[in-house]
């Protein structure tokens, strides 16, 4: 049983209902299709399929259909005609939900002698039908076409060389499972204006599109709704593996989507789509491509959740997002893609959490024009250019990520504002661990910045930047470089064991404060700071910085050296109030809370043990 329930706390995602649709297959080929309300309040859907896994049998050489009979095309356009044809053809079943009519064991091939466009046409039918164990090929429309009908199962069939393998139009409560659909000129499966469908455990390969689902945009009418696509193999199609256009409530789960010539999954105007536990690899463009353009529709809350997928070795991006707000990427593996692991442009409220993003040929992540987005607890490593690139974006949070061993910058924040970069481990990147260019009103705090190939943190042409509470260590060049910086503050940092200066202050850096930092063993304990700028302050309220190997004295024992610490540079800047002892960095609130909680737990354990010991002694 597969249950669906969404957390309404997700940004932009409020699910007022969850649809009920029960599909039950019995041993006697009977099935039930039930739609309804529970308690007259909650409208939801549950799907139960009594099917065996078919992965090892999804091959035209292994799918065995016995007792086939050569047949003419079948066309049924009313319930009355269906019952009459059932009697004529001796089909089993009465058409009830407990006793469906079964159409089976036919070979239907268009050899040019038939005028019919479809191998089997089912239209305007409300009786229950199973279509199974047929081989249908060479039709100028579809092997099977379902129009304005309900309660149909299509299973265990072979479809070859038609325009479409299966077409489902204006229909609902349809199951398509364990079919092989190959070499269709257009689509393996085509769906339009339909709801409540399940596509399960099919092999869909070497078509133009594997599955194409197309709705309409006008005022949200005819949006495709509530479709499950799961356990399918969708491969070697000439365009997209899965093409979703103007859809809603799509569930794409546990599919293998490989080696399609364009995108693995393409979504346009998709609302409330859930893409989970798929292998989407080796496709000719992007693994997942999600686009919502500026055409207005009435319902404009767009959300897509991409979770637990493998997106690797695609010739484009692992995931491409364009003008699509409220997208969540959680626990995916985006690896070895020819472009970027993730490329997102003009898309707000994107949550990127707990993903592995590594060994992509361009950037690990590129976020361009993305506002109010979060990047949390990801591993971004060994990408051939920048690990994380943030361009022209506002109000972004980058927290608790491991960004390392990328062949360019670890993190590049470019012309963005109100960025918060906190509690990250950023190390061993070939160039700057963090590069900030043209940014404003941003905070870099509580990060571990280690072993940069060039500079630990570099700020260029930036204003109102706060750098605090970081460990900046073992850079091959300078720990911190400031060029053309205004109105910024650098305080409470440990800047230690960098090969060149702990801080290098270049031209046009003005009105900035550098105080309360520990400069330890930088530049081989020669002068640890360089400044070619003026109008900056190296102390605050009478407190400067700690400098290892400072040779001054503290005659009055107030913790502040009597002699200034002189900096290298043409302007002879100095720290007037050098500190005699190192300062401690602020602890992260969560870390402090954890320490307190741990202390309380240990104390309680000790009290309980002592109480028991005293009780035994008595």
Order of alpha helices (4+ residues) and beta strands (2+ residues): beta-beta-beta-beta-beta-beta-alpha-beta-beta-beta-beta-beta-beta-beta-beta-beta-beta-beta-beta-beta-beta-beta-beta-beta-beta-beta-beta-beta-beta-beta-beta-beta-beta-beta-beta-beta-beta-beta-beta-beta-beta-beta-beta-beta-beta-beta-beta-beta-beta-beta-beta-beta-beta-beta-beta-beta-beta-beta-beta-beta-beta-beta-beta-beta-alpha
